[in-house]
Amino acid sequence: MVWSYGTSSRFSFPALTPLTSYQSYDLYSYSNTAAYVEGHTDIRIINSTVATLTSAGVDMSKVNMGLAAYGRGYTLSNTTCNYLGCPASGLSTAGTCVGEPGVLSLTEIQNMVAQTNVTPQYNPATEMMQISYGNQFVAYDDEYTFYLKKQFADANCMGGTMMWSIDLDNGLAKYVLAVFLPSSLRAAHD
């Protein structure tokens, strides 16, 4: 079973623990009528959810934390308000790879950063990266924020981490390596 925030009242978590993988992405509902910019991998929501699972008696060593190899984007209602919580008129423009409004692969994000010459911003409150260009806003994770989320999983004695979806990585496995390879091995790989 994949556990997400919206399923919390429907199940007995301790009974399902052996079957559980915690999806720590897409923590908000996305639709073309998105009214506000939200972060799909916001550590504050992840922390709250893990606290709920722990309070419910879930053995966290049986839970794997899922990480997102893509970003979620919005079309801003006002380009001068370009951060989390700002009004949005809908999802971001579809990228060329995924082709889905509101979803950009890490490759598409990396290409967008290069094409627009925008500087990604780290948001310490959410432990996410974000970019804004024109009327577009995208929140996502990178090597550093993946590392932070893996540290969070380790500190909460979670069974492990997984990534969805590996095919959305940048083709060099850069992000996958950041999550799953120890830094000593990663340095040898680079």
N, C-alpha and C positions, 0 to 999 in steps of 0.2 A: 504494500500500500504506500502511496505517496501522500504524505501529510502536508497540508497547507493550512494557513490561518483560518480559512472559512469552514474547515471540517471539525474544529475543536469541540463542538457540542454534540457531535453525532456518534462518537465512539468511546469505548473504554480503552484508553491508551495502554495501560499495563498489559491487557490481554493481547493487544496488537503489536507490542514492542518487537517480537521476533520478525515481524513482517514489515517494519517501518523504515522508510527512507524519508528524511525531512527535506522538503523542497524549500530552500532558503532564497528563492527568487520568485518573481511574479507574485509578490505578496499583496498586490492590489489588483482589483478587477480592471481590466483594460477593455475599452470599447472605443468606437469612433466618436463617442460623445464625451471623451475625457475632458473634465472641466478644470482640472488643476494638474500641475506638474508634480509627479510623485516619483519616488525612487524604488525600483523593483527589487533591490538588494540592500535596503537600508538596515544597517546593523542594529538600530534601535528596535525595529520590528522583529528582527531575528532574535535579539536578546529577550524580548518580551515573550516570544513564542517558546523559546527554550525554557524560560522560567515557568511557563504554563505546563509544558511537558514534565519538567522536573517536579513541580508541585503535584501533578497528577500521578506521580510514582513511577514514571517511565525510567527504565534503566538506559541512560544515555549512551552507554557503551554498545548498545544494540541499534543505535540510530546513526545513520550516515547523513551527512549534510551535503546537499546538492548546491553547486555553484553554477552561475550562468555565464556561458561563453558568448553572450550577446548583450546589447544594450536596448533599452526602451526609450523611445523618443516621442516628443510632443511638438505640435505647432503652437507657438506662443501667441497669445492674444495681443500682447504688447511687447515689442522688442526691448524696451527699457526694463522690463521685469523678466529677467532670464535666469531664474533659480528655482529650487524646489518650493512649492507652494504657490507659485505664480499662476494666474489664469491661463488656461490653454483653450484653443478653439478646436482641438482634436489631436489625433495622432500625427507623428512626424511623417514626412514624405517617405515613401518606400525606397529602399536602397536597390542597387542593381543586382545584388546576389540573392538576398532573401526574397525581395519583391513583395514584402508585406509592410503596409503602413505601421509605424510604431515599433518596428523590430529591425535592428541593424546588427549584423555579425561583427565580431571584433575586427575582421578584415575590412569591412565597410567603414567602421569607425576610424581605423588607422588610416585608410585612404582619405576619408573626409578631413581628418586633421591635417594631412599633407596638402590636400587641395585647397583648403580654406585658410591655411596658415594660422588656425586657431590654436591657442594654448590650452590643453586640458587642465582643469582645476580639480584639486583634491578637496573633498568636503570632509573634514575630520569628524563632524557630528554624525554623519551617515556611513563613513568609511567607504565612500563611492567616488568615482571620477565623474566629471560632467563636462560637456562642451556645449557651447551655444554659438550659433552662427546664423545671421539673418534672423528669421523667425523660427528657427529650429533649435530644439534642446534635446540632448541625449545624456542619459545617466547610464553608467556601465562600470564594470570592474576591470582592472588591469593587473599586472604582475604584483604590484604593491598591495592593492586592496584584496586580491586573492590570498596573498600571504597573510594579511591581517585576519581574514575570515578563517583561514586554516588554523591560525593561532587560536582564534576564538573556539573553533571546534575542539582543538586539543585541550584548551583550558577547561572546557566543559565536559571532558572525558567522552566525547562522541566517538563512535566506532570508526569513523573515517570521513572522507570527503569524496564526492564524485562530481563530474562536470557534465552539464547539458548545454549544448550538444557539441561534442568534440569537433564535428565538421565545421563549426562556426569559428574555430580558431584561425589564426592568421596564415596558415599554411606552413609555418616554420615550427609549429608546436610550441611557440614561445610562451603562451599562457598556460598550456598544459604542463610544461616543464616547471614553470614558476610554482604551480600548485603541488605537483606530485613528486618532484625530484628534490632531494635534499640539496642545500646550497653548495656543499662540497662537490657533489656530482654535477650540479648545474654549471658550476664554474668550469669544470673539465669539459663539459659539452660545448660551452661557448668558445 
